[in-house]
C-alpha cells in the first residue's frame, strides 16, 4: 500500500524561521570562531538540537551565497 502524498503546501514552521534567523545572526560568529561554536550558539539561543542548528547554519550559508550570486 502506497502512502498518499501530502497535499498541503510545505511552509516553514515558526520554530524553523526563528532558528534560521538565529543562524543568520550566527554567521558572523561562525566566521570568527568556527562552525561548532556557532552551532552551539544557535542551539542555545533557539532551544533546538545541535543537528537542527547545523542544518539552519547550512541554510543560512546557502541563502547568503545565493544572494551574492544575484548581486554579481
PDB file of N, H, CA, C and O in Angstrom:
ATOM      1  N   UNK A   1       0.835  -1.172   0.000  1.00  0.00           N
ATOM      2  CA  UNK A   1       0.000   0.000   0.000  1.00  0.00           C
ATOM      3  C   UNK A   1       0.888   1.246   0.000  1.00  0.00           C
ATOM      4  O   UNK A   1       1.747   1.407   0.866  1.00  0.00           O
ATOM      5  N   UNK A   2       0.673   2.102  -0.960  1.00  0.00           N
ATOM      6  H   UNK A   2      -0.025   1.971  -1.664  1.00  0.00           H
ATOM      7  CA  UNK A   2       1.471   3.323  -1.045  1.00  0.00           C
ATOM      8  C   UNK A   2       0.870   4.408  -0.167  1.00  0.00           C
ATOM      9  O   UNK A   2      -0.346   4.505  -0.006  1.00  0.00           O
ATOM     10  N   UNK A   3       1.735   5.200   0.382  1.00  0.00           N
ATOM     11  H   UNK A   3       2.723   5.120   0.252  1.00  0.00           H
ATOM     12  CA  UNK A   3       1.281   6.336   1.191  1.00  0.00           C
ATOM     13  C   UNK A   3       0.845   7.464   0.264  1.00  0.00           C
ATOM     14  O   UNK A   3       1.460   7.707  -0.774  1.00  0.00           O
ATOM     15  N   UNK A   4      -0.203   8.131   0.650  1.00  0.00           N
ATOM     16  H   UNK A   4      -0.702   7.933   1.494  1.00  0.00           H
ATOM     17  CA  UNK A   4      -0.685   9.267  -0.127  1.00  0.00           C
ATOM     18  C   UNK A   4       0.266  10.451   0.051  1.00  0.00           C
ATOM     19  O   UNK A   4       0.710  10.718   1.168  1.00  0.00           O
ATOM     20  N   UNK A   5       0.582  11.156  -1.019  1.00  0.00           N
ATOM     21  H   UNK A   5       0.221  10.940  -1.926  1.00  0.00           H
ATOM     22  CA  UNK A   5       1.444  12.339  -0.867  1.00  0.00           C
ATOM     23  C   UNK A   5       0.721  13.423  -0.076  1.00  0.00           C
ATOM     24  O   UNK A   5      -0.504  13.540  -0.123  1.00  0.00           O
ATOM     25  N   UNK A   6       1.477  14.183   0.623  1.00  0.00           N
ATOM     26  H   UNK A   6       2.472  14.088   0.661  1.00  0.00           H
ATOM     27  CA  UNK A   6       0.917  15.269   1.418  1.00  0.00           C
ATOM     28  C   UNK A   6       0.471  16.378   0.469  1.00  0.00           C
ATOM     29  O   UNK A   6       1.282  16.944  -0.264  1.00  0.00           O
ATOM     30  N   UNK A   7      -0.815  16.677   0.492  1.00  0.00           N
ATOM     31  H   UNK A   7      -1.473  16.217   1.088  1.00  0.00           H
ATOM     32  CA  UNK A   7      -1.338  17.670  -0.441  1.00  0.00           C
ATOM     33  C   UNK A   7      -1.200  19.099   0.073  1.00  0.00           C
ATOM     34  O   UNK A   7      -1.404  20.055  -0.676  1.00  0.00           O
ATOM     35  N   UNK A   8      -0.854  19.243   1.349  1.00  0.00           N
ATOM     36  H   UNK A   8      -0.689  18.466   1.957  1.00  0.00           H
ATOM     37  CA  UNK A   8      -0.706  20.587   1.900  1.00  0.00           C
ATOM     38  C   UNK A   8       0.612  21.192   1.438  1.00  0.00           C
ATOM     39  O   UNK A   8       1.635  20.507   1.419  1.00  0.00           O
ATOM     40  N   UNK A   9       0.598  22.450   1.072  1.00  0.00           N
ATOM     41  H   UNK A   9      -0.233  23.006   1.088  1.00  0.00           H
ATOM     42  CA  UNK A   9       1.865  23.081   0.672  1.00  0.00           C
ATOM     43  C   UNK A   9       2.804  23.171   1.873  1.00  0.00           C
ATOM     44  O   UNK A   9       2.385  23.462   2.993  1.00  0.00           O
ATOM     45  N   UNK A  10       4.065  22.916   1.612  1.00  0.00           N
ATOM     46  H   UNK A  10       4.406  22.680   0.702  1.00  0.00           H
ATOM     47  CA  UNK A  10       5.027  22.979   2.708  1.00  0.00           C
ATOM     48  C   UNK A  10       5.425  24.422   2.941  1.00  0.00           C
ATOM     49  O   UNK A  10       5.687  25.173   2.001  1.00  0.00           O
ATOM     50  N   UNK A  11       5.465  24.794   4.196  1.00  0.00           N
ATOM     51  H   UNK A  11       5.253  24.184   4.960  1.00  0.00           H
ATOM     52  CA  UNK A  11       5.940  26.127   4.552  1.00  0.00           C
ATOM     53  C   UNK A  11       6.691  25.999   5.864  1.00  0.00           C
ATOM     54  O   UNK A  11       6.354  25.154   6.693  1.00  0.00           O
ATOM     55  N   UNK A  12       7.678  26.805   6.053  1.00  0.00           N
ATOM     56  H   UNK A  12       7.952  27.491   5.379  1.00  0.00           H
ATOM     57  CA  UNK A  12       8.497  26.679   7.253  1.00  0.00           C
ATOM     58  C   UNK A  12       7.697  26.975   8.520  1.00  0.00           C
ATOM     59  O   UNK A  12       6.840  27.858   8.553  1.00  0.00           O
ATOM     60  N   UNK A  13       8.006  26.214   9.544  1.00  0.00           N
ATOM     61  H   UNK A  13       8.702  25.496   9.517  1.00  0.00           H
ATOM     62  CA  UNK A  13       7.341  26.446  10.823  1.00  0.00           C
ATOM     63  C   UNK A  13       7.927  27.684  11.492  1.00  0.00           C
ATOM     64  O   UNK A  13       8.987  28.179  11.108  1.00  0.00           O
ATOM     65  N   UNK A  14       7.217  28.167  12.494  1.00  0.00           N
ATOM     66  H   UNK A  14       6.356  27.765  12.806  1.00  0.00           H
ATOM     67  CA  UNK A  14       7.723  29.334  13.231  1.00  0.00           C
ATOM     68  C   UNK A  14       9.049  29.014  13.900  1.00  0.00           C
ATOM     69  O   UNK A  14       9.950  29.850  13.960  1.00  0.00           O
ATOM     70  N   UNK A  15       9.154  27.786  14.403  1.00  0.00           N
ATOM     71  H   UNK A  15       8.422  27.106  14.354  1.00  0.00           H
ATOM     72  CA  UNK A  15      10.389  27.389  15.076  1.00  0.00           C
ATOM     73  C   UNK A  15      11.558  27.404  14.093  1.00  0.00           C
ATOM     74  O   UNK A  15      12.647  27.873  14.423  1.00  0.00           O
ATOM     75  N   UNK A  16      11.326  26.887  12.881  1.00  0.00           N
ATOM     76  H   UNK A  16      10.441  26.506  12.613  1.00  0.00           H
ATOM     77  CA  UNK A  16      12.396  26.875  11.886  1.00  0.00           C
ATOM     78  C   UNK A  16      12.773  28.288  11.482  1.00  0.00           C
ATOM     79  O   UNK A  16      13.956  28.580  11.309  1.00  0.00           O
ATOM     80  N   UNK A  17      11.791  29.178  11.328  1.00  0.00           N
ATOM     81  H   UNK A  17      10.830  28.941  11.469  1.00  0.00           H
ATOM     82  CA  UNK A  17      12.085  30.571  10.985  1.00  0.00           C
ATOM     83  C   UNK A  17      12.931  31.221  12.068  1.00  0.00           C
ATOM     84  O   UNK A  17      13.876  31.953  11.775  1.00  0.00           O
ATOM     85  N   UNK A  18      12.582  30.948  13.328  1.00  0.00           N
ATOM     86  H   UNK A  18      11.814  30.353  13.566  1.00  0.00           H
ATOM     87  CA  UNK A  18      13.343  31.507  14.445  1.00  0.00           C
ATOM     88  C   UNK A  18      14.768  30.963  14.440  1.00  0.00           C
ATOM     89  O   UNK A  18      15.724  31.696  14.692  1.00  0.00           O
ATOM     90  N   UNK A  19      14.901  29.660  14.148  1.00  0.00           N
ATOM     91  H   UNK A  19      14.125  29.064  13.944  1.00  0.00           H
ATOM     92  CA  UNK A  19      16.220  29.042  14.109  1.00  0.00           C
ATOM     93  C   UNK A  19      17.047  29.609  12.965  1.00  0.00           C
ATOM     94  O   UNK A  19      18.240  29.866  13.126  1.00  0.00           O
ATOM     95  N   UNK A  20      16.420  29.805  11.813  1.00  0.00           N
ATOM     96  H   UNK A  20      15.451  29.597  11.682  1.00  0.00           H
ATOM     97  CA  UNK A  20      17.136  30.354  10.664  1.00  0.00           C
ATOM     98  C   UNK A  20      17.551  31.798  10.917  1.00  0.00           C
ATOM     99  O   UNK A  20      18.623  32.225  10.486  1.00  0.00           O
ATOM    100  N   UNK A  21      16.713  32.541  11.606  1.00  0.00           N
ATOM    101  H   UNK A  21      15.842  32.194  11.955  1.00  0.00           H
ATOM    102  CA  UNK A  21      17.052  33.922  11.963  1.00  0.00           C
ATOM    103  C   UNK A  21      18.288  33.939  12.868  1.00  0.00           C
ATOM    104  O   UNK A  21      19.182  34.767  12.695  1.00  0.00           O
ATOM    105  N   UNK A  22      18.327  33.019  13.828  1.00  0.00           N
ATOM    106  H   UNK A  22      17.600  32.347  13.968  1.00  0.00           H
ATOM    107  CA  UNK A  22      19.496  32.915  14.703  1.00  0.00           C
ATOM    108  C   UNK A  22      20.726  32.489  13.914  1.00  0.00           C
ATOM    109  O   UNK A  22      21.836  32.936  14.204  1.00  0.00           O
ATOM    110  N   UNK A  23      20.535  31.630  12.920  1.00  0.00           N
ATOM    111  H   UNK A  23      19.633  31.267  12.685  1.00  0.00           H
ATOM    112  CA  UNK A  23      21.665  31.187  12.104  1.00  0.00           C
ATOM    113  C   UNK A  23      22.219  32.339  11.279  1.00  0.00           C
ATOM    114  O   UNK A  23      23.433  32.457  11.119  1.00  0.00           O
ATOM    115  N   UNK A  24      21.349  33.180  10.759  1.00  0.00           N
ATOM    116  H   UNK A  24      20.362  33.084  10.889  1.00  0.00           H
ATOM    117  CA  UNK A  24      21.817  34.358  10.019  1.00  0.00           C
ATOM    118  C   UNK A  24      22.630  35.267  10.928  1.00  0.00           C
ATOM    119  O   UNK A  24      23.643  35.828  10.509  1.00  0.00           O
ATOM    120  N   UNK A  25      22.186  35.411  12.171  1.00  0.00           N
ATOM    121  H   UNK A  25      21.363  34.956  12.511  1.00  0.00           H
ATOM    122  CA  UNK A  25      22.928  36.208  13.138  1.00  0.00           C
ATOM    123  C   UNK A  25      24.260  35.538  13.467  1.00  0.00           C
ATOM    124  O   UNK A  25      25.278  36.213  13.620  1.00  0.00           O
ATOM    125  N   UNK A  26      24.247  34.208  13.575  1.00  0.00           N
ATOM    126  H   UNK A  26      23.420  33.660  13.451  1.00  0.00           H
ATOM    127  CA  UNK A  26      25.450  33.477  13.976  1.00  0.00           C
ATOM    128  C   UNK A  26      26.469  33.366  12.848  1.00  0.00           C
ATOM    129  O   UNK A  26      27.586  32.899  13.073  1.00  0.00           O
ATOM    130  N   UNK A  27      26.108  33.784  11.651  1.00  0.00           N
ATOM    131  H   UNK A  27      25.201  34.163  11.469  1.00  0.00           H
ATOM    132  CA  UNK A  27      27.044  33.700  10.529  1.00  0.00           C
ATOM    133  C   UNK A  27      28.312  34.497  10.816  1.00  0.00           C
ATOM    134  O   UNK A  27      29.411  34.033  10.511  1.00  0.00           O
ATOM    135  N   UNK A  28      28.181  35.674  11.391  1.00  0.00           N
ATOM    136  H   UNK A  28      27.288  36.051  11.639  1.00  0.00           H
ATOM    137  CA  UNK A  28      29.340  36.496  11.750  1.00  0.00           C
ATOM    138  C   UNK A  28      30.155  35.780  12.817  1.00  0.00           C
ATOM    139  O   UNK A  28      31.384  35.741  12.760  1.00  0.00           O
ATOM    140  N   UNK A  29      29.450  35.215  13.790  1.00  0.00           N
ATOM    141  H   UNK A  29      28.452  35.247  13.836  1.00  0.00           H
ATOM    142  CA  UNK A  29      30.103  34.460  14.861  1.00  0.00           C
ATOM    143  C   UNK A  29      30.850  33.269  14.265  1.00  0.00           C
ATOM    144  O   UNK A  29      31.956  32.952  14.703  1.00  0.00           O
ATOM    145  N   UNK A  30      30.262  32.615  13.277  1.00  0.00           N
ATOM    146  H   UNK A  30      29.364  32.873  12.921  1.00  0.00           H
ATOM    147  CA  UNK A  30      30.874  31.469  12.611  1.00  0.00           C
ATOM    148  C   UNK A  30      32.184  31.867  11.944  1.00  0.00           C
ATOM    149  O   UNK A  30      33.165  31.126  12.014  1.00  0.00           O
ATOM    150  N   UNK A  31      32.208  33.013  11.306  1.00  0.00           N
ATOM    151  H   UNK A  31      31.411  33.614  11.249  1.00  0.00           H
ATOM    152  CA  UNK A  31      33.411  33.448  10.607  1.00  0.00           C
ATOM    153  C   UNK A  31      34.553  33.727  11.575  1.00  0.00           C
ATOM    154  O   UNK A  31      35.718  33.551  11.218  1.00  0.00           O
ATOM    155  N   UNK A  32      34.239  34.161  12.800  1.00  0.00           N
ATOM    156  H   UNK A  32      33.292  34.305  13.091  1.00  0.00           H
ATOM    157  CA  UNK A  32      35.275  34.442  13.789  1.00  0.00           C
ATOM    158  C   UNK A  32      35.716  33.200  14.555  1.00  0.00           C
ATOM    159  O   UNK A  32      36.912  32.973  14.743  1.00  0.00           O
ATOM    160  N   UNK A  33      34.743  32.389  15.001  1.00  0.00           N
ATOM    161  H   UNK A  33      33.772  32.573  14.848  1.00  0.00           H
ATOM    162  CA  UNK A  33      35.038  31.311  15.942  1.00  0.00           C
ATOM    163  C   UNK A  33      35.071  29.920  15.329  1.00  0.00           C
ATOM    164  O   UNK A  33      35.725  29.030  15.873  1.00  0.00           O
ATOM    165  N   UNK A  34      34.391  29.711  14.222  1.00  0.00           N
ATOM    166  H   UNK A  34      33.860  30.434  13.780  1.00  0.00           H
ATOM    167  CA  UNK A  34      34.332  28.383  13.620  1.00  0.00           C
ATOM    168  C   UNK A  34      32.933  27.794  13.695  1.00  0.00           C
ATOM    169  O   UNK A  34      32.013  28.387  14.257  1.00  0.00           O
ATOM    170  N   UNK A  35      32.800  26.598  13.106  1.00  0.00           N
ATOM    171  H   UNK A  35      33.548  26.116  12.650  1.00  0.00           H
ATOM    172  CA  UNK A  35      31.474  26.012  12.941  1.00  0.00           C
ATOM    173  C   UNK A  35      30.854  25.533  14.249  1.00  0.00           C
ATOM    174  O   UNK A  35      29.707  25.869  14.541  1.00  0.00           O
ATOM    175  N   UNK A  36      31.587  24.758  15.039  1.00  0.00           N
ATOM    176  H   UNK A  36      32.520  24.485  14.802  1.00  0.00           H
ATOM    177  CA  UNK A  36      30.987  24.172  16.236  1.00  0.00           C
ATOM    178  C   UNK A  36      30.542  25.226  17.255  1.00  0.00           C
ATOM    179  O   UNK A  36      29.436  25.099  17.780  1.00  0.00           O
ATOM    180  N   UNK A  37      31.331  26.257  17.567  1.00  0.00           N
ATOM    181  H   UNK A  37      32.230  26.361  17.141  1.00  0.00           H
ATOM    182  CA  UNK A  37      30.823  27.293  18.482  1.00  0.00           C
ATOM    183  C   UNK A  37      29.576  27.994  17.951  1.00  0.00           C
ATOM    184  O   UNK A  37      28.690  28.351  18.727  1.00  0.00           O
ATOM    185  N   UNK A  38      29.501  28.194  16.643  1.00  0.00           N
ATOM    186  H   UNK A  38      30.221  27.904  16.013  1.00  0.00           H
ATOM    187  CA  UNK A  38      28.311  28.835  16.066  1.00  0.00           C
ATOM    188  C   UNK A  38      27.093  27.933  16.201  1.00  0.00           C
ATOM    189  O   UNK A  38      25.995  28.409  16.487  1.00  0.00           O
ATOM    190  N   UNK A  39      27.283  26.629  15.997  1.00  0.00           N
ATOM    191  H   UNK A  39      28.176  26.242  15.764  1.00  0.00           H
ATOM    192  CA  UNK A  39      26.178  25.676  16.150  1.00  0.00           C
ATOM    193  C   UNK A  39      25.692  25.670  17.592  1.00  0.00           C
ATOM    194  O   UNK A  39      24.487  25.680  17.843  1.00  0.00           O
ATOM    195  N   UNK A  40      26.623  25.653  18.538  1.00  0.00           N
ATOM    196  H   UNK A  40      27.602  25.645  18.334  1.00  0.00           H
ATOM    197  CA  UNK A  40      26.226  25.679  19.955  1.00  0.00           C
ATOM    198  C   UNK A  40      25.494  26.973  20.291  1.00  0.00           C
ATOM    199  O   UNK A  40      24.549  26.964  21.080  1.00  0.00           O
ATOM    200  N   UNK A  41      25.922  28.075  19.703  1.00  0.00           N
ATOM    201  H   UNK A  41      26.690  28.081  19.062  1.00  0.00           H
ATOM    202  CA  UNK A  41      25.280  29.368  19.939  1.00  0.00           C
ATOM    203  C   UNK A  41      23.838  29.353  19.428  1.00  0.00           C
ATOM    204  O   UNK A  41      22.928  29.811  20.119  1.00  0.00           O
ATOM    205  N   UNK A  42      23.634  28.831  18.225  1.00  0.00           N
ATOM    206  H   UNK A  42      24.374  28.459  17.664  1.00  0.00           H
ATOM    207  CA  UNK A  42      22.287  28.749  17.648  1.00  0.00           C
ATOM    208  C   UNK A  42      21.409  27.838  18.491  1.00  0.00           C
ATOM    209  O   UNK A  42      20.275  28.187  18.819  1.00  0.00           O
ATOM    210  N   UNK A  43      21.939  26.664  18.841  1.00  0.00           N
ATOM    211  H   UNK A  43      22.860  26.380  18.574  1.00  0.00           H
ATOM    212  CA  UNK A  43      21.160  25.697  19.618  1.00  0.00           C
ATOM    213  C   UNK A  43      20.769  26.267  20.975  1.00  0.00           C
ATOM    214  O   UNK A  43      19.642  26.067  21.428  1.00  0.00           O
ATOM    215  N   UNK A  44      21.672  26.962  21.614  1.00  0.00           N
ATOM    216  H   UNK A  44      22.587  27.125  21.245  1.00  0.00           H
ATOM    217  CA  UNK A  44      21.370  27.547  22.917  1.00  0.00           C
ATOM    218  C   UNK A  44      20.385  28.693  22.829  1.00  0.00           C
ATOM    219  O   UNK A  44      19.534  28.856  23.703  1.00  0.00           O
ATOM    220  N   UNK A  45      20.495  29.479  21.788  1.00  0.00           N
ATOM    221  H   UNK A  45      21.186  29.347  21.078  1.00  0.00           H
ATOM    222  CA  UNK A  45      19.640  30.657  21.651  1.00  0.00           C
ATOM    223  C   UNK A  45      18.205  30.284  21.286  1.00  0.00           C
ATOM    224  O   UNK A  45      17.263  30.942  21.728  1.00  0.00           O
ATOM    225  N   UNK A  46      18.032  29.238  20.487  1.00  0.00           N
ATOM    226  H   UNK A  46      18.797  28.703  20.128  1.00  0.00           H
ATOM    227  CA  UNK A  46      16.698  28.894  19.995  1.00  0.00           C
ATOM    228  C   UNK A  46      16.131  27.625  20.613  1.00  0.00           C
ATOM    229  O   UNK A  46      15.012  27.229  20.288  1.00  0.00           O
ATOM    230  N   UNK A  47      16.880  26.986  21.493  1.00  0.00           N
ATOM    231  H   UNK A  47      17.789  27.308  21.757  1.00  0.00           H
ATOM    232  CA  UNK A  47      16.449  25.767  22.188  1.00  0.00           C
ATOM    233  C   UNK A  47      16.104  24.644  21.212  1.00  0.00           C
ATOM    234  O   UNK A  47      15.050  24.019  21.328  1.00  0.00           O
ATOM    235  N   UNK A  48      16.990  24.391  20.255  1.00  0.00           N
ATOM    236  H   UNK A  48      17.846  24.898  20.162  1.00  0.00           H
ATOM    237  CA  UNK A  48      16.837  23.274  19.328  1.00  0.00           C
ATOM    238  C   UNK A  48      18.065  22.380  19.460  1.00  0.00           C
ATOM    239  O   UNK A  48      19.035  22.742  20.125  1.00  0.00           O
ATOM    240  N   UNK A  49      18.018  21.209  18.824  1.00  0.00           N
ATOM    241  H   UNK A  49      17.230  20.915  18.283  1.00  0.00           H
ATOM    242  CA  UNK A  49      19.146  20.288  18.888  1.00  0.00           C
ATOM    243  C   UNK A  49      20.313  20.811  18.044  1.00  0.00           C
ATOM    244  O   UNK A  49      20.158  21.714  17.222  1.00  0.00           O
ATOM    245  N   UNK A  50      21.471  20.220  18.274  1.00  0.00           N
ATOM    246  H   UNK A  50      21.597  19.487  18.942  1.00  0.00           H
ATOM    247  CA  UNK A  50      22.654  20.618  17.507  1.00  0.00           C
ATOM    248  C   UNK A  50      22.482  20.283  16.028  1.00  0.00           C
ATOM    249  O   UNK A  50      22.976  21.013  15.168  1.00  0.00           O
ATOM    250  N   UNK A  51      21.788  19.187  15.724  1.00  0.00           N
ATOM    251  H   UNK A  51      21.386  18.594  16.422  1.00  0.00           H
ATOM    252  CA  UNK A  51      21.544  18.818  14.328  1.00  0.00           C
ATOM    253  C   UNK A  51      20.696  19.849  13.606  1.00  0.00           C
ATOM    254  O   UNK A  51      20.990  20.222  12.470  1.00  0.00           O
ATOM    255  N   UNK A  52      19.643  20.310  14.269  1.00  0.00           N
ATOM    256  H   UNK A  52      19.404  20.007  15.192  1.00  0.00           H
ATOM    257  CA  UNK A  52      18.783  21.337  13.683  1.00  0.00           C
ATOM    258  C   UNK A  52      19.558  22.637  13.515  1.00  0.00           C
ATOM    259  O   UNK A  52      19.413  23.325  12.505  1.00  0.00           O
ATOM    260  N   UNK A  53      20.379  22.972  14.500  1.00  0.00           N
ATOM    261  H   UNK A  53      20.498  22.413  15.321  1.00  0.00           H
ATOM    262  CA  UNK A  53      21.190  24.186  14.421  1.00  0.00           C
ATOM    263  C   UNK A  53      22.187  24.099  13.268  1.00  0.00           C
ATOM    264  O   UNK A  53      22.425  25.084  12.568  1.00  0.00           O
ATOM    265  N   UNK A  54      22.764  22.919  13.077  1.00  0.00           N
ATOM    266  H   UNK A  54      22.571  22.119  13.645  1.00  0.00           H
ATOM    267  CA  UNK A  54      23.706  22.722  11.972  1.00  0.00           C
ATOM    268  C   UNK A  54      22.994  22.895  10.632  1.00  0.00           C
ATOM    269  O   UNK A  54      23.523  23.540   9.727  1.00  0.00           O
ATOM    270  N   UNK A  55      21.798  22.323  10.503  1.00  0.00           N
ATOM    271  H   UNK A  55      21.368  21.799  11.238  1.00  0.00           H
ATOM    272  CA  UNK A  55      21.022  22.477   9.268  1.00  0.00           C
ATOM    273  C   UNK A  55      20.662  23.938   9.025  1.00  0.00           C
ATOM    274  O   UNK A  55      20.683  24.405   7.886  1.00  0.00           O
ATOM    275  N   UNK A  56      20.335  24.653  10.082  1.00  0.00           N
ATOM    276  H   UNK A  56      20.318  24.274  11.007  1.00  0.00           H
ATOM    277  CA  UNK A  56      19.987  26.070   9.948  1.00  0.00           C
ATOM    278  C   UNK A  56      21.196  26.887   9.499  1.00  0.00           C
ATOM    279  O   UNK A  56      21.068  27.795   8.678  1.00  0.00           O
ATOM    280  N   UNK A  57      22.363  26.562  10.039  1.00  0.00           N
ATOM    281  H   UNK A  57      22.467  25.825  10.706  1.00  0.00           H
ATOM    282  CA  UNK A  57      23.579  27.277   9.638  1.00  0.00           C
ATOM    283  C   UNK A  57      23.887  27.015   8.162  1.00  0.00           C
ATOM    284  O   UNK A  57      24.290  27.923   7.434  1.00  0.00           O
ATOM    285  N   UNK A  58      23.694  25.770   7.729  1.00  0.00           N
ATOM    286  H   UNK A  58      23.367  25.033   8.320  1.00  0.00           H
ATOM    287  CA  UNK A  58      23.900  25.447   6.312  1.00  0.00           C
ATOM    288  C   UNK A  58      22.911  26.207   5.431  1.00  0.00           C
ATOM    289  O   UNK A  58      23.277  26.711   4.369  1.00  0.00           O
ATOM    290  N   UNK A  59      21.658  26.287   5.879  1.00  0.00           N
ATOM    291  H   UNK A  59      21.361  25.878   6.742  1.00  0.00           H
ATOM    292  CA  UNK A  59      20.638  27.015   5.110  1.00  0.00           C
ATOM    293  C   UNK A  59      20.972  28.500   5.044  1.00  0.00           C
ATOM    294  O   UNK A  59      20.795  29.131   4.002  1.00  0.00           O
ATOM    295  N   UNK A  60      21.452  29.058   6.148  1.00  0.00           N
ATOM    296  H   UNK A  60      21.596  28.545   6.994  1.00  0.00           H
ATOM    297  CA  UNK A  60      21.837  30.473   6.160  1.00  0.00           C
ATOM    298  C   UNK A  60      23.008  30.710   5.212  1.00  0.00           C
ATOM    299  O   UNK A  60      23.056  31.722   4.513  1.00  0.00           O
ATOM    300  N   UNK A  61      23.935  29.783   5.194  1.00  0.00           N
ATOM    301  H   UNK A  61      23.896  28.961   5.762  1.00  0.00           H
ATOM    302  CA  UNK A  61      25.085  29.894   4.296  1.00  0.00           C
ATOM    303  C   UNK A  61      24.620  29.863   2.838  1.00  0.00           C
ATOM    304  O   UNK A  61      25.097  30.642   2.012  1.00  0.00           O
ATOM    305  N   UNK A  62      23.680  28.951   2.525  1.00  0.00           N
ATOM    306  H   UNK A  62      23.293  28.318   3.195  1.00  0.00           H
ATOM    307  CA  UNK A  62      23.138  28.879   1.159  1.00  0.00           C
ATOM    308  C   UNK A  62      22.432  30.173   0.781  1.00  0.00           C
ATOM    309  O   UNK A  62      22.607  30.675  -0.329  1.00  0.00           O
ATOM    310  N   UNK A  63      21.638  30.715   1.697  1.00  0.00           N
ATOM    311  H   UNK A  63      21.496  30.307   2.599  1.00  0.00           H
ATOM    312  CA  UNK A  63      20.934  31.969   1.422  1.00  0.00           C
ATOM    313  C   UNK A  63      21.917  33.096   1.142  1.00  0.00           C
ATOM    314  O   UNK A  63      21.708  33.896   0.230  1.00  0.00           O
ATOM    315  N   UNK A  64      22.980  33.159   1.920  1.00  0.00           N
ATOM    316  H   UNK A  64      23.150  32.510   2.661  1.00  0.00           H
ATOM    317  CA  UNK A  64      23.974  34.210   1.738  1.00  0.00           C
ATOM    318  C   UNK A  64      24.643  34.087   0.375  1.00  0.00           C
ATOM    319  O   UNK A  64      24.789  35.081  -0.337  1.00  0.00           O
ATOM    320  N   UNK A  65      25.054  32.867   0.007  1.00  0.00           N
ATOM    321  H   UNK A  65      24.935  32.060   0.586  1.00  0.00           H
ATOM    322  CA  UNK A  65      25.727  32.682  -1.272  1.00  0.00           C
ATOM    323  C   UNK A  65      24.784  32.918  -2.439  1.00  0.00           C
ATOM    324  O   UNK A  65      25.201  33.453  -3.466  1.00  0.00           O
ATOM    325  N   UNK A  66      23.521  32.529  -2.304  1.00  0.00           N
ATOM    326  H   UNK A  66      23.182  32.094  -1.470  1.00  0.00           H
ATOM    327  CA  UNK A  66      22.553  32.768  -3.380  1.00  0.00           C
ATOM    328  C   UNK A  66      22.305  34.257  -3.565  1.00  0.00           C
ATOM    329  O   UNK A  66      22.166  34.722  -4.696  1.00  0.00           O
ATOM    330  N   UNK A  67      22.248  35.006  -2.479  1.00  0.00           N
ATOM    331  H   UNK A  67      22.360  34.628  -1.560  1.00  0.00           H
ATOM    332  CA  UNK A  67      22.025  36.446  -2.603  1.00  0.00           C
ATOM    333  C   UNK A  67      23.248  37.133  -3.207  1.00  0.00           C
ATOM    334  O   UNK A  67      23.103  38.117  -3.933  1.00  0.00           O
ATOM    335  N   UNK A  68      24.447  36.633  -2.919  1.00  0.00           N
ATOM    336  H   UNK A  68      24.564  35.834  -2.329  1.00  0.00           H
ATOM    337  CA  UNK A  68      25.652  37.207  -3.513  1.00  0.00           C
ATOM    338  C   UNK A  68      25.706  36.932  -5.012  1.00  0.00           C
ATOM    339  O   UNK A  68      26.179  37.770  -5.780  1.00  0.00           O
ATOM    340  N   UNK A  69      25.223  35.762  -5.430  1.00  0.00           N
ATOM    341  H   UNK A  69      24.839  35.082  -4.805  1.00  0.00           H
ATOM    342  CA  UNK A  69      25.225  35.429  -6.853  1.00  0.00           C
ATOM    343  C   UNK A  69      24.298  36.357  -7.624  1.00  0.00           C
ATOM    344  O   UNK A  69      24.603  36.749  -8.751  1.00  0.00           O
ATOM    345  N   UNK A  70      23.162  36.712  -7.018  1.00  0.00           N
ATOM    346  H   UNK A  70      22.915  36.394  -6.102  1.00  0.00           H
ATOM    347  CA  UNK A  70      22.216  37.602  -7.689  1.00  0.00           C
ATOM    348  C   UNK A  70      22.776  39.004  -7.851  1.00  0.00           C
ATOM    349  O   UNK A  70      22.470  39.684  -8.830  1.00  0.00           O
ATOM    350  N   UNK A  71      23.590  39.443  -6.904  1.00  0.00           N
ATOM    351  H   UNK A  71      23.838  38.890  -6.109  1.00  0.00           H
ATOM    352  CA  UNK A  71      24.152  40.791  -6.946  1.00  0.00           C
ATOM    353  C   UNK A  71      25.178  40.899  -8.061  1.00  0.00           C
ATOM    354  O   UNK A  71      25.275  41.930  -8.728  1.00  0.00           O
ATOM    355  N   UNK A  72      25.931  39.852  -8.259  1.00  0.00           N
ATOM    356  H   UNK A  72      25.853  39.015  -7.717  1.00  0.00           H
ATOM    357  CA  UNK A  72      27.001  39.881  -9.268  1.00  0.00           C
ATOM    358  C   UNK A  72      26.486  39.879 -10.622  1.00  0.00           C
ATOM    359  O   UNK A  72      27.261  39.901 -11.578  1.00  0.00           O
TER     360      UNK A  72
END
